[in-house]
């Protein structure tokens, strides 16, 4: 009988040890998940800021390019017409073959 009681006690202690280890593992996982969530939020905010800056730079570049194109058309209207006509002719031929 003493053997059975000892076995029950040992099994109970082992069960408690397993439960404690599982609890510690769950807490460690939660802590790691909180840390990763905070890091993801910070990275997301940084990425959003970089994308906003890149968008502003792109818009500024497009505006500069547009202004330069307008100036070139004003300075050379016949050349601009010729280039537009040639581009239209080439595109119409390309699409007609498709």
MODELLER restraints for C-alpha pairs under 7 A, 6 or more apart:
rsr = mdl.restraints
at = mdl.atoms
rsr.add(forms.Gaussian(group=physical.xy_distance, feature=features.Distance(at['CA:73:A'], at['CA:80:A']), mean=5.60, stdev=0.5))
